[in-house]
Amino acid sequence: MRLKARLGGLLCGAAALLASTLAASAADKVTLLLNWYNYGEHAPFYLGIEKGYFAKNGIELEVQEGRGSGITVQATAAGSATFGYADFGTMVKAAVKGAPIKAVGIMLQKSPMAVEGFADKNIRTPKDMIGKTVVYTPGDSFSQLWPALLKVNGLQENQVKVISGDAATKRNAVISGQADFLLGNVNDQKPLIEEATGKPVYAMLFADYGVNTVNGAFIVKPDLLASNPDLVKRFLSAVQASVEDAKKNPEAAVDAMLKVNPKAGKRETLLASWTVTLPLLHTALTENKPPLWTDPKDISGTLDILSKYSGVEVDPAQGDKFYTNDFLPK
């Protein structure tokens, strides 16, 4: 009897080991291509890996840094990445031109786009920009919505002086005093300028002055939605759990990112970046909804702004061409 019991125990142990081995080998290898180099906004994805949210959903996730939303959209549409994380408006522009791409979840439902300058410049409302100098990058998403911010708030373009430069140039222009403010993401440029100077920066969000476009979209080829919808659902379920955990444990999320990429930045700056991201996760229409679920009205509002001010030929009533909530957990 003892021999049988031992054999039974050994067989059960072997079966359990085989089952776990098969489960591990069965995990889907998935790549997530980011919109930019690592900063605080991306911390939840690394926390999800560390806490096992992706593993529990049968996913072995590799996060890859990006070089801009435009490149991320192109790469994802070409199949170089399983999922992309990019600006929704940039994705829409590509989709209108024929790129096979669609959004299946949106993390930043309130736009991070902002007018950012030192607090002592006293730029608190659009009218405070009159007579000041702005620096932005021609052709990027910020500059394309700049005319919308002016028009919606009754300003003329000639009331603000414009100089141009890339991301680093913009930051340096504000720090050196060449420009009074820049156009950038509140969770990117603001913490970096404060880190470099030790001076407080005030960010006036586009969204608070009539120009809100949803951002931070998880994008995918429609082919994958048709061929492997279960993978998409499992991925989004893991992302939701990761974001919820990062909301409750910001420091753990940043630490998880730094373990993978110690050169991502200073811990305090990354923590400030993720902290300022938290109010952007929902709009008034989605306050009681889980992360990523997006109200169709916020989608149509974004498409309306893009069609009016960014030269995108799109019908705001046809948001389902570009976005779906169908793959999010019910």
Phi and psi in degrees as GROMACS dihedral restraints (atoms count N, CA, C in turn):
[ dihedral_restraints ]
;  ai    aj    ak    al  type     phi  dphi    fc
    3     4     5     6     1   -64.5    20    10
    4     5     6     7     1   -39.0    20    10
    6     7     8     9     1   -62.9    20    10
    7     8     9    10     1   -42.4    20    10
    9    10    11    12     1   -63.0    20    10
   10    11    12    13     1   -41.2    20    10
   12    13    14    15     1   -63.1    20    10
   13    14    15    16     1   -42.6    20    10
   15    16    17    18     1   -63.8    20    10
   16    17    18    19     1   -43.5    20    10
   18    19    20    21     1   -61.8    20    10
   19    20    21    22     1   -40.8    20    10
   21    22    23    24     1   -62.7    20    10
   22    23    24    25     1   -41.1    20    10
   24    25    26    27     1   -65.8    20    10
   25    26    27    28     1   -41.4    20    10
   27    28    29    30     1   -63.8    20    10
   28    29    30    31     1   -41.1    20    10
   30    31    32    33     1   -64.8    20    10
   31    32    33    34     1   -41.7    20    10
   33    34    35    36     1   -63.5    20    10
   34    35    36    37     1   -42.0    20    10
   36    37    38    39     1   -64.2    20    10
   37    38    39    40     1   -41.6    20    10
   39    40    41    42     1   -64.2    20    10
   40    41    42    43     1   -39.3    20    10
   42    43    44    45     1   -64.8    20    10
   43    44    45    46     1   -41.0    20    10
   45    46    47    48     1   -65.1    20    10
   46    47    48    49     1   -42.0    20    10
   48    49    50    51     1   -63.7    20    10
   49    50    51    52     1   -41.9    20    10
   51    52    53    54     1   -63.6    20    10
   52    53    54    55     1   -41.6    20    10
   54    55    56    57     1   -63.5    20    10
   55    56    57    58     1   -42.8    20    10
   57    58    59    60     1   -68.0    20    10
   58    59    60    61     1   -36.6    20    10
   60    61    62    63     1   -65.2    20    10
   61    62    63    64     1   -42.9    20    10
   63    64    65    66     1   -65.1    20    10
   64    65    66    67     1   -39.5    20    10
   66    67    68    69     1   -62.4    20    10
   67    68    69    70     1   -42.5    20    10
   69    70    71    72     1   -65.3    20    10
   70    71    72    73     1   -42.5    20    10
   72    73    74    75     1   -70.7    20    10
   73    74    75    76     1   -20.5    20    10
   75    76    77    78     1   -85.5    20    10
   76    77    78    79     1    -5.9    20    10
   78    79    80    81     1   -61.6    20    10
   79    80    81    82     1   136.0    20    10
   81    82    83    84     1   -77.5    20    10
   82    83    84    85     1   128.5    20    10
   84    85    86    87     1   -82.2    20    10
   85    86    87    88     1   120.8    20    10
   87    88    89    90     1  -127.6    20    10
   88    89    90    91     1   136.7    20    10
   90    91    92    93     1  -109.2    20    10
   91    92    93    94     1   138.5    20    10
   93    94    95    96     1  -118.4    20    10
   94    95    96    97     1   113.3    20    10
   96    97    98    99     1   -93.8    20    10
   97    98    99   100     1   119.7    20    10
   99   100   101   102     1   -77.4    20    10
  100   101   102   103     1   170.5    20    10
  102   103   104   105     1   -80.3    20    10
  103   104   105   106     1   -21.1    20    10
  105   106   107   108     1  -160.8    20    10
  106   107   108   109     1  -180.0    20    10
  108   109   110   111     1   -57.4    20    10
  109   110   111   112     1   159.1    20    10
  111   112   113   114     1   -58.1    20    10
  112   113   114   115     1   131.1    20    10
  114   115   116   117     1  -146.6    20    10
  115   116   117   118     1  -178.4    20    10
  117   118   119   120     1   -53.0    20    10
  118   119   120   121     1   -33.7    20    10
  120   121   122   123     1   -57.0    20    10
  121   122   123   124     1   -26.5    20    10
  123   124   125   126     1   -90.7    20    10
  124   125   126   127     1    -4.6    20    10
  126   127   128   129     1   -55.7    20    10
  127   128   129   130     1   -39.4    20    10
  129   130   131   132     1   -57.5    20    10
  130   131   132   133     1   -32.4    20    10
  132   133   134   135     1   -65.9    20    10
  133   134   135   136     1   -37.7    20    10
  135   136   137   138     1   -74.1    20    10
  136   137   138   139     1   -35.5    20    10
  138   139   140   141     1   -62.6    20    10
  139   140   141   142     1   -39.1    20    10
  141   142   143   144     1   -63.0    20    10
  142   143   144   145     1   -35.5    20    10
  144   145   146   147     1   -69.0    20    10
  145   146   147   148     1   -47.3    20    10
  147   148   149   150     1   -63.8    20    10
  148   149   150   151     1   -40.8    20    10
  150   151   152   153     1   -81.0    20    10
  151   152   153   154     1    -6.6    20    10
  153   154   155   156     1    83.6    20    10
  154   155   156   157     1    14.9    20    10
  156   157   158   159     1   -65.9    20    10
  157   158   159   160     1   -37.2    20    10
  159   160   161   162     1   -74.1    20    10
  160   161   162   163     1   -41.4    20    10
  162   163   164   165     1   -60.7    20    10
  163   164   165   166     1   -41.2    20    10
  165   166   167   168     1   -62.8    20    10
  166   167   168   169     1   -24.3    20    10
  168   169   170   171     1   -97.1    20    10
  169   170   171   172     1    16.2    20    10
  171   172   173   174     1    71.1    20    10
  172   173   174   175     1    32.3    20    10
  174   175   176   177     1  -126.1    20    10
  175   176   177   178     1   130.4    20    10
  177   178   179   180     1  -102.4    20    10
  178   179   180   181     1   102.3    20    10
  180   181   182   183     1   -95.3    20    10
  181   182   183   184     1   133.5    20    10
  183   184   185   186     1  -116.2    20    10
  184   185   186   187     1   121.9    20    10
  186   187   188   189     1   -96.6    20    10
  187   188   189   190     1   127.2    20    10
  189   190   191   192     1  -115.5    20    10
  190   191   192   193     1   134.2    20    10
  192   193   194   195     1   -67.6    20    10
  193   194   195   196     1   150.5    20    10
  195   196   197   198     1  -107.8    20    10
  196   197   198   199     1   179.8    20    10
  198   199   200   201     1  -132.3    20    10
  199   200   201   202     1    29.5    20    10
  201   202   203   204     1   124.5    20    10
  202   203   204   205     1   147.0    20    10
  204   205   206   207     1   -61.1    20    10
  205   206   207   208     1   -36.0    20    10
  207   208   209   210     1   -60.2    20    10
  208   209   210   211     1   -44.4    20    10
  210   211   212   213     1   -68.4    20    10
  211   212   213   214     1   -39.0    20    10
  213   214   215   216     1   -62.8    20    10
  214   215   216   217     1   -42.0    20    10
  216   217   218   219     1   -62.8    20    10
  217   218   219   220     1   -46.0    20    10
  219   220   221   222     1   -61.6    20    10
  220   221   222   223     1   -44.1    20    10
  222   223   224   225     1   -66.5    20    10
  223   224   225   226     1   -40.5    20    10
  225   226   227   228     1   -68.7    20    10
  226   227   228   229     1   -41.7    20    10
  228   229   230   231     1   -63.0    20    10
  229   230   231   232     1   -29.8    20    10
  231   232   233   234     1   -84.4    20    10
  232   233   234   235     1    -7.1    20    10
  234   235   236   237     1    88.3    20    10
  235   236   237   238     1     9.9    20    10
  237   238   239   240     1   -74.5    20    10
  238   239   240   241     1   -20.6    20    10
  240   241   242   243     1  -133.6    20    10
  241   242   243   244     1   146.1    20    10
  243   244   245   246     1   -66.1    20    10
  244   245   246   247     1   -48.2    20    10
  246   247   248   249     1  -129.7    20    10
  247   248   249   250     1   150.7    20    10
  249   250   251   252     1  -119.9    20    10
  250   251   252   253     1   155.5    20    10
  252   253   254   255     1  -124.3    20    10
  253   254   255   256     1   111.0    20    10
  255   256   257   258     1  -150.7    20    10
  256   257   258   259     1   166.1    20    10
  258   259   260   261     1   -60.8    20    10
  259   260   261   262     1   129.3    20    10
  261   262   263   264     1   -62.0    20    10
  262   263   264   265     1   -42.7    20    10
  264   265   266   267     1   -60.7    20    10
  265   266   267   268     1   -39.9    20    10
  267   268   269   270     1   -63.5    20    10
  268   269   270   271     1   -39.7    20    10
  270   271   272   273     1   -64.2    20    10
  271   272   273   274     1   -41.7    20    10
  273   274   275   276     1   -60.4    20    10
  274   275   276   277     1   -44.0    20    10
  276   277   278   279     1   -59.6    20    10
  277   278   279   280     1   -40.0    20    10
  279   280   281   282     1   -70.1    20    10
  280   281   282   283     1   -40.0    20    10
  282   283   284   285     1   -65.4    20    10
  283   284   285   286     1   -39.0    20    10
  285   286   287   288     1   -61.4    20    10
  286   287   288   289     1   -31.9    20    10
  288   289   290   291     1   -85.7    20    10
  289   290   291   292     1     2.3    20    10
  291   292   293   294     1   110.0    20    10
  292   293   294   295     1    -1.0    20    10
  294   295   296   297     1   -66.7    20    10
  295   296   297   298     1   132.0    20    10
  297   298   299   300     1   -78.6    20    10
  298   299   300   301     1    91.6    20    10
  300   301   302   303     1  -154.3    20    10
  301   302   303   304     1   146.7    20    10
  303   304   305   306     1  -152.9    20    10
  304   305   306   307     1   148.8    20    10
  306   307   308   309     1   -93.7    20    10
  307   308   309   310     1   139.3    20    10
  309   310   311   312     1  -122.6    20    10
  310   311   312   313     1     3.3    20    10
  312   313   314   315     1  -177.1    20    10
  313   314   315   316     1   144.8    20    10
  315   316   317   318     1  -129.3    20    10
  316   317   318   319     1   121.4    20    10
  318   319   320   321     1   -83.3    20    10
  319   320   321   322     1   -45.0    20    10
  321   322   323   324     1   -99.1    20    10
  322   323   324   325     1   101.1    20    10
  324   325   326   327     1   -94.2    20    10
  325   326   327   328     1   -13.7    20    10
  327   328   329   330     1  -110.0    20    10
  328   329   330   331     1   128.5    20    10
  330   331   332   333     1   -61.8    20    10
  331   332   333   334     1   136.0    20    10
  333   334   335   336     1   -81.9    20    10
  334   335   336   337     1    -5.8    20    10
  336   337   338   339     1   -61.8    20    10
  337   338   339   340     1   135.4    20    10
  339   340   341   342     1  -152.8    20    10
  340   341   342   343     1   157.8    20    10
  342   343   344   345     1   -89.6    20    10
  343   344   345   346     1   122.3    20    10
  345   346   347   348     1  -129.9    20    10
  346   347   348   349     1   124.8    20    10
  348   349   350   351     1  -152.6    20    10
  349   350   351   352     1   168.1    20    10
  351   352   353   354     1   -58.3    20    10
  352   353   354   355     1   142.4    20    10
  354   355   356   357     1   -56.8    20    10
  355   356   357   358     1   -31.9    20    10
  357   358   359   360     1   -74.1    20    10
  358   359   360   361     1    -4.5    20    10
  360   361   362   363     1   -77.9    20    10
  361   362   363   364     1   -14.7    20    10
  363   364   365   366     1    57.4    20    10
  364   365   366   367     1    41.7    20    10
  366   367   368   369     1   -97.0    20    10
  367   368   369   370     1    96.1    20    10
  369   370   371   372     1  -111.7    20    10
  370   371   372   373     1   -23.1    20    10
  372   373   374   375     1  -135.4    20    10
  373   374   375   376     1   163.8    20    10
  375   376   377   378     1   -55.1    20    10
  376   377   378   379     1   -37.5    20    10
  378   379   380   381     1   -64.7    20    10
  379   380   381   382     1   -23.6    20    10
  381   382   383   384     1   -71.1    20    10
  382   383   384   385     1   -11.3    20    10
  384   385   386   387     1   -80.4    20    10
  385   386   387   388     1   -16.0    20    10
  387   388   389   390     1   -60.1    20    10
  388   389   390   391     1   128.8    20    10
  390   391   392   393     1    82.7    20    10
  391   392   393   394     1    -0.7    20    10
  393   394   395   396     1   -98.3    20    10
  394   395   396   397     1   174.1    20    10
  396   397   398   399     1  -113.9    20    10
  397   398   399   400     1   128.4    20    10
  399   400   401   402     1  -110.6    20    10
  400   401   402   403     1   146.5    20    10
  402   403   404   405     1  -120.6    20    10
  403   404   405   406     1   129.7    20    10
  405   406   407   408     1  -147.9    20    10
  406   407   408   409     1   173.2    20    10
  408   409   410   411     1  -100.6    20    10
  409   410   411   412     1   113.6    20    10
  411   412   413   414     1   -56.3    20    10
  412   413   414   415     1   133.0    20    10
  414   415   416   417     1    91.2    20    10
  415   416   417   418     1   -13.3    20    10
  417   418   419   420     1   -80.9    20    10
  418   419   420   421     1   176.0    20    10
  420   421   422   423     1   -63.9    20    10
  421   422   423   424     1   -31.9    20    10
  423   424   425   426     1   -67.3    20    10
  424   425   426   427     1   -48.5    20    10
  426   427   428   429     1   -65.1    20    10
  427   428   429   430     1   -30.8    20    10
  429   430   431   432     1   -71.1    20    10
  430   431   432   433     1   -26.5    20    10
  432   433   434   435     1   -99.0    20    10
  433   434   435   436     1    -3.7    20    10
  435   436   437   438     1   -58.2    20    10
  436   437   438   439     1   -46.4    20    10
  438   439   440   441     1   -59.7    20    10
  439   440   441   442     1   -33.0    20    10
  441   442   443   444     1   -65.9    20    10
  442   443   444   445     1   -42.9    20    10
  444   445   446   447     1   -61.3    20    10
  445   446   447   448     1   -41.2    20    10
  447   448   449   450     1   -66.4    20    10
  448   449   450   451     1   -49.7    20    10
  450   451   452   453     1   -64.8    20    10
  451   452   453   454     1   -45.7    20    10
  453   454   455   456     1   -60.1    20    10
  454   455   456   457     1   -29.9    20    10
  456   457   458   459     1  -104.9    20    10
  457   458   459   460     1    15.9    20    10
  459   460   461   462     1    73.2    20    10
  460   461   462   463     1    27.9    20    10
  462   463   464   465     1  -108.5    20    10
  463   464   465   466     1   155.8    20    10
  465   466   467   468     1  -103.0    20    10
  466   467   468   469     1   149.4    20    10
  468   469   470   471     1   -61.6    20    10
  469   470   471   472     1   -33.2    20    10
  471   472   473   474     1   -75.8    20    10
  472   473   474   475     1    -0.8    20    10
  474   475   476   477     1   -84.6    20    10
  475   476   477   478     1    -8.6    20    10
  477   478   479   480     1  -130.0    20    10
  478   479   480   481     1   129.3    20    10
  480   481   482   483     1   -77.4    20    10
  481   482   483   484     1   140.5    20    10
  483   484   485   486     1  -119.3    20    10
  484   485   486   487     1   133.3    20    10
  486   487   488   489     1  -126.9    20    10
  487   488   489   490     1   160.8    20    10
  489   490   491   492     1  -124.1    20    10
  490   491   492   493     1   159.0    20    10
  492   493   494   495     1   177.3    20    10
  493   494   495   496     1   168.1    20    10
  495   496   497   498     1   -80.8    20    10
  496   497   498   499     1  -173.5    20    10
  498   499   500   501     1   -56.5    20    10
  499   500   501   502     1   -47.6    20    10
  501   502   503   504     1   -68.5    20    10
  502   503   504   505     1   -39.1    20    10
  504   505   506   507     1   -63.6    20    10
  505   506   507   508     1   -41.3    20    10
  507   508   509   510     1   -58.5    20    10
  508   509   510   511     1   -48.4    20    10
  510   511   512   513     1   -60.5    20    10
  511   512   513   514     1   -46.7    20    10
  513   514   515   516     1   -65.6    20    10
  514   515   516   517     1   -33.3    20    10
  516   517   518   519     1   -65.3    20    10
  517   518   519   520     1   -37.8    20    10
  519   520   521   522     1   -72.3    20    10
  520   521   522   523     1   -44.0    20    10
  522   523   524   525     1   -62.1    20    10
  523   524   525   526     1   -39.9    20    10
  525   526   527   528     1   -82.3    20    10
  526   527   528   529     1   -11.4    20    10
  528   529   530   531     1    91.3    20    10
  529   530   531   532     1     3.0    20    10
  531   532   533   534     1   -66.3    20    10
  532   533   534   535     1   -30.1    20    10
  534   535   536   537     1  -128.4    20    10
  535   536   537   538     1   148.5    20    10
  537   538   539   540     1   -80.6    20    10
  538   539   540   541     1   -29.8    20    10
  540   541   542   543     1  -158.5    20    10
  541   542   543   544     1   163.7    20    10
  543   544   545   546     1  -124.6    20    10
  544   545   546   547     1   167.9    20    10
  546   547   548   549     1  -104.5    20    10
  547   548   549   550     1   123.8    20    10
  549   550   551   552     1  -166.5    20    10
  550   551   552   553     1   179.6    20    10
  552   553   554   555     1   -81.5    20    10
  553   554   555   556     1   135.0    20    10
  555   556   557   558     1   -62.0    20    10
  556   557   558   559     1   -28.8    20    10
  558   559   560   561     1   -94.3    20    10
  559   560   561   562     1     8.6    20    10
  561   562   563   564     1  -119.4    20    10
  562   563   564   565     1   -70.9    20    10
  564   565   566   567     1   -68.4    20    10
  565   566   567   568     1   -41.8    20    10
  567   568   569   570     1   -55.8    20    10
  568   569   570   571     1   -54.0    20    10
  570   571   572   573     1   -63.0    20    10
  571   572   573   574     1   -33.4    20    10
  573   574   575   576     1   -69.2    20    10
  574   575   576   577     1   -40.7    20    10
  576   577   578   579     1   -67.0    20    10
  577   578   579   580     1   -40.4    20    10
  579   580   581   582     1   -65.9    20    10
  580   581   582   583     1   -36.0    20    10
  582   583   584   585     1   -65.1    20    10
  583   584   585   586     1   -41.9    20    10
  585   586   587   588     1   -72.7    20    10
  586   587   588   589     1   -30.5    20    10
  588   589   590   591     1  -114.6    20    10
  589   590   591   592     1   -23.2    20    10
  591   592   593   594     1    75.1    20    10
  592   593   594   595     1     9.1    20    10
  594   595   596   597     1  -106.0    20    10
  595   596   597   598     1   143.6    20    10
  597   598   599   600     1   -69.9    20    10
  598   599   600   601     1   138.5    20    10
  600   601   602   603     1  -113.2    20    10
  601   602   603   604     1   135.0    20    10
  603   604   605   606     1  -100.9    20    10
  604   605   606   607     1   132.4    20    10
  606   607   608   609     1  -114.4    20    10
  607   608   609   610     1   120.4    20    10
  609   610   611   612     1  -100.1    20    10
  610   611   612   613     1   108.5    20    10
  612   613   614   615     1   -71.6    20    10
  613   614   615   616     1   135.2    20    10
  615   616   617   618     1   -54.9    20    10
  616   617   618   619     1   -39.8    20    10
  618   619   620   621     1   -62.9    20    10
  619   620   621   622     1   -27.5    20    10
  621   622   623   624     1   -80.2    20    10
  622   623   624   625     1    -6.9    20    10
  624   625   626   627     1  -129.9    20    10
  625   626   627   628     1    43.7    20    10
  627   628   629   630     1    87.2    20    10
  628   629   630   631     1     2.8    20    10
  630   631   632   633     1  -128.2    20    10
  631   632   633   634     1    82.5    20    10
  633   634   635   636     1  -109.4    20    10
  634   635   636   637     1   121.7    20    10
  636   637   638   639     1  -123.7    20    10
  637   638   639   640     1   129.0    20    10
  639   640   641   642     1   -61.4    20    10
  640   641   642   643     1   152.6    20    10
  642   643   644   645     1  -144.1    20    10
  643   644   645   646     1   177.1    20    10
  645   646   647   648     1    58.3    20    10
  646   647   648   649     1    57.8    20    10
  648   649   650   651     1   -96.0    20    10
  649   650   651   652     1   141.6    20    10
  651   652   653   654     1   -88.9    20    10
  652   653   654   655     1   119.1    20    10
  654   655   656   657     1  -118.6    20    10
  655   656   657   658     1   155.1    20    10
  657   658   659   660     1  -157.2    20    10
  658   659   660   661     1   157.5    20    10
  660   661   662   663     1   -73.1    20    10
  661   662   663   664     1   136.6    20    10
  663   664   665   666     1   -56.3    20    10
  664   665   666   667     1   -27.6    20    10
  666   667   668   669     1   -56.7    20    10
  667   668   669   670     1   -40.1    20    10
  669   670   671   672     1   -69.9    20    10
  670   671   672   673     1   -35.1    20    10
  672   673   674   675     1   -61.4    20    10
  673   674   675   676     1   -34.3    20    10
  675   676   677   678     1   -83.0    20    10
  676   677   678   679     1   -39.8    20    10
  678   679   680   681     1   -85.6    20    10
  679   680   681   682     1   -31.1    20    10
  681   682   683   684     1  -144.9    20    10
  682   683   684   685     1    63.1    20    10
  684   685   686   687     1   -61.3    20    10
  685   686   687   688     1   -29.4    20    10
  687   688   689   690     1   -63.8    20    10
  688   689   690   691     1   -38.5    20    10
  690   691   692   693     1   -62.3    20    10
  691   692   693   694     1   -43.4    20    10
  693   694   695   696     1   -61.6    20    10
  694   695   696   697     1   -43.0    20    10
  696   697   698   699     1   -64.6    20    10
  697   698   699   700     1   -42.3    20    10
  699   700   701   702     1   -66.3    20    10
  700   701   702   703     1   -40.0    20    10
  702   703   704   705     1   -62.3    20    10
  703   704   705   706     1   -47.8    20    10
  705   706   707   708     1   -66.8    20    10
  706   707   708   709     1   -34.8    20    10
  708   709   710   711     1   -62.2    20    10
  709   710   711   712     1   -42.3    20    10
  711   712   713   714     1   -66.3    20    10
  712   713   714   715     1   -39.4    20    10
  714   715   716   717     1   -64.5    20    10
  715   716   717   718     1   -44.2    20    10
  717   718   719   720     1   -56.8    20    10
  718   719   720   721     1   -47.1    20    10
  720   721   722   723     1   -62.7    20    10
  721   722   723   724     1   -37.7    20    10
  723   724   725   726     1   -65.7    20    10
  724   725   726   727     1   -43.4    20    10
  726   727   728   729     1   -66.9    20    10
  727   728   729   730     1   -42.8    20    10
  729   730   731   732     1   -60.4    20    10
  730   731   732   733     1   -42.4    20    10
  732   733   734   735     1   -67.2    20    10
  733   734   735   736     1   -41.9    20    10
  735   736   737   738     1   -65.3    20    10
  736   737   738   739     1   -30.4    20    10
  738   739   740   741     1   -63.6    20    10
  739   740   741   742     1   -39.7    20    10
  741   742   743   744     1   -82.7    20    10
  742   743   744   745     1   -28.2    20    10
  744   745   746   747     1  -131.9    20    10
  745   746   747   748     1    68.1    20    10
  747   748   749   750     1   -57.1    20    10
  748   749   750   751     1   -41.8    20    10
  750   751   752   753     1   -66.0    20    10
  751   752   753   754     1   -39.6    20    10
  753   754   755   756     1   -64.2    20    10
  754   755   756   757     1   -36.5    20    10
  756   757   758   759     1   -65.0    20    10
  757   758   759   760     1   -44.6    20    10
  759   760   761   762     1   -66.6    20    10
  760   761   762   763     1   -40.8    20    10
  762   763   764   765     1   -62.9    20    10
  763   764   765   766     1   -37.2    20    10
  765   766   767   768     1   -64.1    20    10
  766   767   768   769     1   -39.4    20    10
  768   769   770   771     1   -67.5    20    10
  769   770   771   772     1   -41.0    20    10
  771   772   773   774     1   -69.1    20    10
  772   773   774   775     1   -26.8    20    10
  774   775   776   777     1   -64.4    20    10
  775   776   777   778     1   -38.5    20    10
  777   778   779   780     1   -81.4    20    10
  778   779   780   781     1   -39.9    20    10
  780   781   782   783     1  -133.5    20    10
  781   782   783   784     1    83.5    20    10
  783   784   785   786     1   -59.9    20    10
  784   785   786   787     1   -20.0    20    10
  786   787   788   789     1   -91.4    20    10
  787   788   789   790     1     9.5    20    10
  789   790   791   792     1   -63.3    20    10
  790   791   792   793     1   -26.0    20    10
  792   793   794   795     1   147.8    20    10
  793   794   795   796     1  -177.8    20    10
  795   796   797   798     1   -74.8    20    10
  796   797   798   799     1   141.5    20    10
  798   799   800   801     1   -55.9    20    10
  799   800   801   802     1   -45.1    20    10
  801   802   803   804     1   -64.0    20    10
  802   803   804   805     1   -39.1    20    10
  804   805   806   807     1   -68.6    20    10
  805   806   807   808     1   -42.8    20    10
  807   808   809   810     1   -65.1    20    10
  808   809   810   811     1   -37.9    20    10
  810   811   812   813     1   -66.0    20    10
  811   812   813   814     1   -41.1    20    10
  813   814   815   816     1   -63.3    20    10
  814   815   816   817     1   -38.1    20    10
  816   817   818   819     1   -63.3    20    10
  817   818   819   820     1   -46.3    20    10
  819   820   821   822     1   -69.5    20    10
  820   821   822   823     1   -37.4    20    10
  822   823   824   825     1   -62.0    20    10
  823   824   825   826     1   -41.8    20    10
  825   826   827   828     1   -74.8    20    10
  826   827   828   829     1   -13.3    20    10
  828   829   830   831     1   -78.7    20    10
  829   830   831   832     1   -29.0    20    10
  831   832   833   834     1   -53.9    20    10
  832   833   834   835     1   -43.5    20    10
  834   835   836   837     1   -68.3    20    10
  835   836   837   838     1    -8.3    20    10
  837   838   839   840     1   -93.0    20    10
  838   839   840   841     1    -3.4    20    10
  840   841   842   843     1   -73.9    20    10
  841   842   843   844     1   -18.4    20    10
  843   844   845   846     1  -142.1    20    10
  844   845   846   847     1   157.4    20    10
  846   847   848   849     1  -107.1    20    10
  847   848   849   850     1   179.2    20    10
  849   850   851   852     1   -60.2    20    10
  850   851   852   853     1   -26.1    20    10
  852   853   854   855     1   -80.8    20    10
  853   854   855   856     1   -14.5    20    10
  855   856   857   858     1  -125.6    20    10
  856   857   858   859     1    15.3    20    10
  858   859   860   861     1   -54.9    20    10
  859   860   861   862     1   -35.5    20    10
  861   862   863   864     1  -100.8    20    10
  862   863   864   865     1    15.5    20    10
  864   865   866   867     1  -105.5    20    10
  865   866   867   868     1   158.2    20    10
  867   868   869   870     1   -69.6    20    10
  868   869   870   871     1   163.5    20    10
  870   871   872   873     1   -54.9    20    10
  871   872   873   874     1   148.9    20    10
  873   874   875   876     1    82.2    20    10
  874   875   876   877     1   -28.0    20    10
  876   877   878   879     1   -68.3    20    10
  877   878   879   880     1   129.2    20    10
  879   880   881   882     1  -123.3    20    10
  880   881   882   883     1   134.7    20    10
  882   883   884   885     1   -75.2    20    10
  883   884   885   886     1   134.6    20    10
  885   886   887   888     1   -53.6    20    10
  886   887   888   889     1   -28.8    20    10
  888   889   890   891     1   -68.5    20    10
  889   890   891   892     1   -34.5    20    10
  891   892   893   894     1   -69.4    20    10
  892   893   894   895     1   -33.3    20    10
  894   895   896   897     1   -68.0    20    10
  895   896   897   898     1   -47.9    20    10
  897   898   899   900     1   -64.8    20    10
  898   899   900   901     1   -35.0    20    10
  900   901   902   903     1   -64.3    20    10
  901   902   903   904     1   -39.7    20    10
  903   904   905   906     1   -64.5    20    10
  904   905   906   907     1   -46.2    20    10
  906   907   908   909     1   -63.6    20    10
  907   908   909   910     1   -34.4    20    10
  909   910   911   912     1   -63.6    20    10
  910   911   912   913     1   -44.0    20    10
  912   913   914   915     1   -64.7    20    10
  913   914   915   916     1   -43.4    20    10
  915   916   917   918     1   -62.5    20    10
  916   917   918   919     1   -40.0    20    10
  918   919   920   921     1   -70.4    20    10
  919   920   921   922     1   -32.9    20    10
  921   922   923   924     1   -82.3    20    10
  922   923   924   925     1   -34.6    20    10
  924   925   926   927     1  -121.7    20    10
  925   926   927   928     1   -15.6    20    10
  927   928   929   930     1  -113.2    20    10
  928   929   930   931     1    11.0    20    10
  930   931   932   933     1    67.0    20    10
  931   932   933   934     1    24.3    20    10
  933   934   935   936     1   -96.0    20    10
  934   935   936   937     1   121.1    20    10
  936   937   938   939     1   -82.3    20    10
  937   938   939   940     1    93.3    20    10
  939   940   941   942     1  -144.6    20    10
  940   941   942   943     1   143.4    20    10
  942   943   944   945     1   -90.0    20    10
  943   944   945   946     1   115.7    20    10
  945   946   947   948     1   -58.2    20    10
  946   947   948   949     1   -21.6    20    10
  948   949   950   951     1   -81.0    20    10
  949   950   951   952     1    -5.9    20    10
  951   952   953   954     1  -110.3    20    10
  952   953   954   955     1    47.5    20    10
  954   955   956   957     1   -63.2    20    10
  955   956   957   958     1   -26.6    20    10
  957   958   959   960     1   -67.4    20    10
  958   959   960   961     1   -11.3    20    10
  960   961   962   963     1   -72.0    20    10
  961   962   963   964     1   -24.4    20    10
  963   964   965   966     1  -116.1    20    10
  964   965   966   967     1   -17.1    20    10
  966   967   968   969     1  -147.7    20    10
  967   968   969   970     1   146.5    20    10
  969   970   971   972     1  -144.7    20    10
  970   971   972   973     1   144.6    20    10
  972   973   974   975     1   -96.1    20    10
  973   974   975   976     1     0.0    20    10
  975   976   977   978     1   -64.0    20    10
  976   977   978   979     1   -20.7    20    10
  978   979   980   981     1  -100.9    20    10
  979   980   981   982     1     1.7    20    10
  981   982   983   984     1   -80.0    20    10
  982   983   984   985     1   151.2    20    10
  984   985   986   987     1   -57.4    20    10
  985   986   987   988     1   138.9    20    10
